[in-house]
Each structure stands twice: as C-alpha cells, then as structure tokens.
Amino acid sequence: MAQCVTPDAKLACSSVGPDCILIKRRAPTGEAEVVHLPQEFGQFEALTFGPYQLIPSKRLLLVGQNPVELGSRAFDILTVLLQNRGRVVSRREILDRVWPDLTVDEANLRVQMSDLRRALKSGDSDGSYIMNVQGRGYVFVAPVQTVPLSEPGAAGGAPVAADRRMPRRPPHVIGREDTISALVAQVLACRFVTIVGPGGIGKTTLAAELSHRLAYEFGDEIRYVDLGALKAADLVLPTIAVALGYTAHTGDPLTALASFMGDRRLLLIVDCCEHVIEEAADVTAGLFQRAPKLHLVATSREVLRAAGETVYFVEPLDLPADGDDLTASEVLRAPSAQLLMERATASGYVGSVEDAHAVALAKICRRLDGNPLAIELAASRLITYGFKGLLDGLRGRAVLQWPGRRHESRHRTLEATLDWSFRLLSDVERRVLVRLSILIGPFSMQSAQAVAVDAIDDQWTVARAVEELTDKSLIAILPVDDTYLYRMPDITRFYAEMKLAESGGRQEALRRHAQYSVEALRQADVGPRHTIGRTDMKRDLHVGNVRAALEWCFSGLGDGQLGVSLAAFASRMLLDRSMLRECLRWCEIAAARIGEKDRSSITALRLYESLSLCRMYLMANDDQVDETIRRALQLAVALGERESEMHLLAGLNLFLTRRADYTGALAAAERFAELAQDSQNSVEIAASEWMLGSTHNLIGHQPLGLELIARGIARAEALGIGKTYYFGYDNKGRGTIGRIWTSWLCGLPETALRRAAEVLDVKAQDHPVSTCIAYLYTTVVVLWARDLDWAERLVETLIDFAHKHQLKPYRTGGMALKGELLVARGQIDAGVALLRGVIEPLQAEQLTIMRMPAMRAYADGLARMGNVEQARSVIADLVKQAKASPTYLLPELLRTQGDIMLVGLPEERSRAEECYRKALDQARIDGALGWELRAALSLGQLWRRTDRAADAADLLERIVSKFTEGFETADLVAARQMIQSKSKASGQEEPRRGSRA
C-alpha cells in the first residue's frame, strides 16, 4: 500500500485498491471517503506506442496479446496523456479529469504516476514515454498511432484474455522491487535461477511477477508449471513436457523433450519443487544442459542442487524500526507494514493508522518475521482484534489456525503451510526440529546439539539435521562476526512446539535445555568483570533462552535446585544488559531456595552480589542491602574470589556514600586501593584513584580529591582505559563527575561547567544506571553555578529517564533537585511543597547524599515563606549532623543558617555574622573556594546593611583574586558588582578580573 502524509497531520491519502482511493477525511466526522472511478473513458478505437496498445473503450492496455495489469486511475491518467500527446498537461488538469468533483492531494497523482511508469517499463527496457516538466506537469513524448480495432494488430472486437501459459500477474507486489530487478538480471545472465525461501515468503508471487516483467524479452515464449498438486515424482517430466507443448512418448523422454525445444528461446517457470525435489532437479538440470536457449526459473523451499543452478534466497520483507516512540508514517515506510495494512483494508478494515498504533504495528511485523503470508493472515484478523489485540494474539499458537486462501491448500492456514514442509522431512529432521523449538532467539550449533542429542541422535547427526533444516528454509542463518548462529522463526517455533508436546518429549527437552544453559553460563563466568558489552555474542544472545529455562526450573514441573544455579550465573548476563528488575526477581526466588550446603558456595556469592546490587539501585539503601553486601563480601574473602571482593568494595563505597557515611565509604575505598596496589593492575589502580578522590571530595578534602581524580583520569587516558564498571556503574564516569564537583568547589566554575557538558554529551543511554548517575550529580553542580534554565532541562530528563527504567532512587533524587530548583527560582510555595513531599521518600530510601541538600533548600524556603522557627530547627539539625560526620556541605549549611537567622530578626545579626565566619573558616579548611565566595557574599550583604560596605568589598576582593576563571558565572558577577559599588563610591577604578587587591 502506498502511503503518504499531507502537511496537515489530520489528512492522509493511500491507495486502498486498484480502482479506488482514500482521500481527505470529511468534516466533521473525520471519516475517510473512498471514491470509485467511472469505467468509461476514451473515444479512440486503439492507440499504439512501442509494443503497447491502448483500447480506451474496453479499458485495456496490451503488450502483444497480453493485458498489462494497471489500476483504474493509472489507466485514466495514461489515456489523458495520450489524448494530449506532445502537450504539457498540468497536474491540476489531470486531477480534474481523473478525479472529477473531488478534492484530492497531489500525492495521489504521484503514486499513480509511479505505478504507471513501472507498468510501462514491463514492456520496454527504455520506458521513456512520460516526461515530468518541472513545475508544469507531464507530457507524453513517444510516437503514437491510432488504429481501428478491425485492423490486424488491433485486438479486434473479441475480449482479450490473459495468456494461460503465464501465471496471473500479482495485483501489487510490495517491497520487492529490488528483488525483482535482481532476479530479472540473474535470469537473463545465468539462465537457471532457483528462488528459495520458507513457506509463505512469496516465491510464487515473485515468479509470477518475474514472468510479466520478462514478457518484453520472451514474448509468447513463456511457460508456467505448478508442481504443487503432483502426488508422484514421476509426473514431473510429463507435466513439464505438456506445458512446453510436447506430447510424444518415444525414446528417452528428457532427451526427446530437449530435442523438441531445439533452439527456441523460452522462459520456463517451474513452481513448488520441494516435495518432488529429486525429480525436479534432474529434469531442470537436463533441460538446462541440452536446450542452450532455455531460461529456467524454479521455486522451492530448499536448493535443488541441480547442475547449472544459481540460487536466489528470498529475504523477509523489511521491518519497521524498533523503538517506543515511532510515528505512523515512520512505521508505514516499511514494506511489511504496508502489506499488512493493504491486506487488512482488503479484508474489510476501514480504520487508519494513528501514531498510537505505530509501536504495536511495528511489533506485529517483527513478530511475524516479515513473512508475507503470515502478515496477510494476521492482517485479516485486524478487523476483529485491533492492533493491540492482534499483537497479543501472536504470542501463542492460535495464529497457526487463522484462515487464509481457500483455493490454495498449502496456504489455507499457517499450520497447513508448515504441515507441507514437515511432511517432507526425514524422521531425524523432525525430531531435531521439534526439540529446537525449546530454543528462543539465535542459537549456536553447540546449543542445538545440547538440546537435541539423545541416545538415538548423536552430535554429528544433529549437526547434519540442522544443516538440512537450514537448507529447507525452516531455520535461518545469522552471520555474527566470524561465525554463524541460527534462528527458528517464531511461527515455525510455535508449530514445532506443538509437535513436541504431541510427541511427549517436552519435559526432557526442557531439562536438557536448562542444564545446558547453566553449564554455558558457568563457563562464560570468567574474564574481567569491569567491562560490559563484550563481543561474546553467543553468550549475550542467551537471554531469551535463559528466561525460558528459569521459568521452567521454578515451575511446578521443573527443577528448583537447577534453577538456583541458573539464576546465580545468569545474573551477570542480566546485569550487563541492564535488566535489573528481572535479575532481582530471579535472584530473590533463587535465594529463598538455596540449600544449606550451597550457602558458602560460588553460587551463593553470585546470588548475594547481584541481589544487593539490584535492591540498591531499584529500591533503597536500607539495612537489608547493607547486610547482603557484607555477607557477599565475607563470602568473597573466604572463597578467595578477589575480583568479587573488589566489586563488592566498590558497591559498599557507593552504598555508604549514598547514605552519607563518608568515613565508612573512605574505608571501603582504601581497602579497594590496597588490593589494586597489590595486583599492580592499571585498570584497578585508576579505579581506586577515582573512588578515593570522589570520596575525599564528599568528606570535604577538595584539593586532595581533585588531585586523586585527575591522576586517575590521566592514567586512564595514557593507557587507553575506557569505561570501567564496578558493581553495576561506570567507575570512570563517577570519577569524572567527582572532578566536576571538586573543580567547582576548588574555584574552577567554568571548567566544571564545561566538563559537565562533556559528560552529558557522551552519556551512556544504553546503560541506565550510569546515565542516571551522570544526570543526577551533574545537575547538582549546575544548580551550584545557578544556571537554572540548564538545570531545569537536566532535571526533567533525569526524572523521565529514571521513571522509564524503574530506577526509583534516581527518580526520587530528581524530584528533590526539582524542589531545589523551584526554590532557587523564587517559586517558594511550589518548591517547599515538592521538597516536603520528597523528604520522606529520601529518608525511606536512605538517599542521604541527596536528602541533606534537599533539607537545606527546604529550610531556606521555609524561612522565606515566614516559617522561621521551623526553618531554624531544620537547619540546626543539619549543621549538627554535618559536624558529627564530615561532609563537603558543612560550609553551605553554616551560610544558610546565617541567612535564616536574619529573616525577620535583625537583632540576630551578630549570630548570623558568626555563622558566616564559621562558613568561611570551614571552606578555607576544606579548600572549597566556591563555598568561601558564597559565604563571603552573604557576609558582605550583611556588612553593607551595617555601614561596612568597604569591608565587604575588601573581603570579596581578596577572595575573587584567588579565581583564575569563571568571571561570568553568577557568584563572581555578584561579587564584582559588590566590589564595583565600593569603587564608584570612592571614585577608584574597578579592579581588573583576577587581580589581587
């Protein structure tokens, strides 16, 4: 179905049949109008051009004696152009003539003109009959003659029927133009081409269209033979002979038939060879070798392996892109979606494709693997189920029974199509096929042998059967790097599953599958674990199989202990793919079933390690996570699993960081660093420097933190160390964010913001946890720098992304940042309300690293609303906590405490000044020049109100002189303005940026 979208999103046009068209929707109902054309048009008896003959009164276009398949609109356009040959006919005139009294988008004309030009090319290799005159219209440029119908060469008064020696031309072949062009070239160049593909892929359709495309080349010398109805192989040669016009029965039939053909240049199409493949191969090979001008096209579900044969494998129709935000127009660009909607319309569906349907439509096409027959049968159910219901219906075997073409027994249902192929298999091929239905998605030959080998069929036998099933188009080959994987299309798998259940061998096949999955994952559980996205595609593509094996293991018929091992070793694969919620589910089920003897095993270690990671990222930083991490850490030490110990130390460091236990986090980082130094592993040493630097930053040791992080990053750059994953997050990314924090706190605001932009430019959207970490903690610095517009964009992105991936703590953190942003913007009521609502979740999830700054903003907002006493109480508790446990935030908390004391209480100036001085002192101790400037601004404002403007300016001049950059950032602009006010008052020149007072 050709599809186009007008500039007005509510208007669409699409061909819905050869003689009708869907035009603009009517107001006010919005229903589409389908207009049928009149069947009389044209006043000439016959018009001839090139090999064509147009008979307007009979609405026929012939090439030789054969009708050309042409839609009614295209026929009328051709008639108009012929009647006005040599003259440019405007688009408007064509629209008025062909679509009288209708309002039609010009896109319809383009679609019909494309069909017309394609049809005319079928009879002439040049095909240059119609010229497009830019901006004006179209002109017919070829010579035309008018011929009375009674003259020889005209069709005469008798109706012209299609040559029965050729198959009926398909009405509209979708998505196969390149395929047909390639087949035309191969048939002419190679003479013998076999079109190979699974049932329903469209082999017969391609052969039929091919015969009509080659009509100009072979004229009347085209013969079509359908072997599908033959019951006996010895009827192949007689059937072909009759089609070629040979009826004698003397001597060797094949030799006699080849002699009969002699030097005739002829195209022979032999359809549906697979069930009589031996005889079909012998006959076609013999004819090809003995009839030098014969061109052969065969169709088969497997290669004939005949002498002289060139094979053309038919690919599925192109599929829509994968994604959750597809539009209707994007999906309808894919031929598979076009075919589905065309066949749905032909089956009575009258709706249109809206954007809301796009994702379901794309998934339907992908689930049907782009198989045209499956798509056509599913399309007939769209009127019954709608898009979502149809998609749900494709999850099981019901699709096998959906009715198709009554007149074609092989294609009456998908089950009938597959029955045809299944009957042609040997016993061993049938056994292997049904056992392979256990495998989901791509699989290796090793996987196939693991699930299909038994006492009867050894590994070699299974491998040979897989090869044969591949040759018979029941299994597809997927090249991956330097090897091959295999895949059974879903529809075939549903059928084979049904046959496996009927055989009674399903449970044993499922057990072998689960056992193989455990062993494969156990073997893959080696190598460095600080990288993800490895190129071991065989392991990565196990996910569908692992999920199915886990479902069986923990079902009533399965093996729970086997499931415990499978969950443990599958967890690494699930985490690598960021499937945290599914990993959590299986690890919790497995942990509840772990036996006493396994509690100190590698299996238990893998379970507890993954369980703690999933719970921390998905749920909260609670005591259960703490207990699980420490239990796993003890196991790792006891088992000598050094790499697991390092991952768990990184996890413990992050866990304690999020709970604002920075002293405990530093101890974990120092132990990690000891192990790294012992190993002298460059990746581990760089990771330890990032971890130590980030933790020192949070404690308040800013210069040391900046030095350690910079050293780690320099080491990584020198050695080419990229993303380094420990405990499910990019440790290098965390170090980079730590450098952004320390850069701003150390008085490098411009550098901090530039690095923030760089981090977000290269964020790993394919790794949700690392992406959330990048957004969450980078936004903190953007808020410090008071770039509120940028901060707003980042906050909204973070909230949406965390919600999409169900990362609850990060969404909570995003909401806290949104509350801080609103307070900073002066939207006090909204900000305080949002912060009040998020404080409890932050406490419940123990995300203290975000709770403390959120509480600071909450106290600030309360004071500015007039709730001074409550604000004082909140900020006092925060300062007390910060003094008890070292934190980078203490100078800012002290400054905020001073601000709150001044709100409505001028008599508290001395106590406020004391808070500001403490903030200044603490900032100097920490090396936090950013906090020092902010505290100085607050103190300067207080001094200006007490006639100490000069002192305020002097203080700010001393602090500003320490900066070497960032003079256009908000705090430095405010400081410069305060200094400038003193200079103007005294008549002095304003100090230059960065100069010392």
GIZI-V717980 format. One line per field, one symbol per residue. ss: DSSP state (H for helix, E for strand, L for the rest). A space follows every 50 residues. Layout:
BEGIN
ss = ???
END
This chain:
BEGIN
ss = LLEEELLLLLLEEEEEELLEEEELLLLLLLLLEEEELLLLLLLLLLEEEL LEEEEHHHLEEEELLEELLLLHHHHHHHHHHHHLLLLLEEHHHHHHHHLL LLLLLHHHHHHHHHHHHHHHHLLLLLLLLEEEELLLEEEELLLLEELLLL LLLLLLLLLLLLLLLLLLLLLLLLLLHHHHHHHHHHHHHHLEEEEELLLL LLHHHHHHHHHHHLHHHHLLLEEEEELLLLLLHHHHHHHHHHHHLLLLLL LLHHHHHHHHHLLLLEEEEEELLHHHHHHHHHHHHHHHHHLLLEEEEEEE LLLLLLLLLEEEELLLLLLLLLLLLLLHHHHLLLHHHHHHHHHHHHLLLL LLLLHHHHHHHHHHHHHLLLLHHHHHHHHLLHHHHHHHHHHHHLLLHHHH HLLLLLLLHHHLLHHHHHHHHHHLLLHHHHHHHHHHLLLLLLELHHHHHH HHLLLLLLHHHHHHHHHHHHHLLLLEEEEELLEEEEELLHHHHHHHHHHH HHHLLHHHHHHHHHHHHHHHHHHHLLLLLLLLLLLLHHHHLLHHHHHHHH HHHLLLLLLHHHHHHHHHHHHHHHHHLLLHHHHHHHHHHHHHHLLHHHLL LHHHHHHHHHHHHHHHHHLLLLHHHHHHHHHHHHHHHHHLLHHHHHHHHH HHHHHHHHLLLHHHHHHHHHHHHHHHHHHLLHHHHHHHHHHHHHHHHHHL LHHHHHHHHHHHHHHHHHHLLLLLEELLEEHHHHHHHHHHHHHHHLLLHH HHHHHHHHHHHLLLLLLHHHHHHHHHHHHHHHHHLLLHHHHHHHHHHHHH HHHHLLLHHHHHHHHHHHHHHHHHLLLHHHHHHHHHHHHHHHHHLLLHHH HHHHHHHHHHHHHHHLLHHHHHHHHHHHHHHHHHLLLLLHHHHHHHHHHH HHLLLHHHHHHHHHHHHHHHHHHHHHLLHHHHHHHHHHHHHHHHHLLLHH HHHHHHHHHHLLLLLLLLLHHHHHHHHHHHHHHHHHLLLLLLLLLLL
END
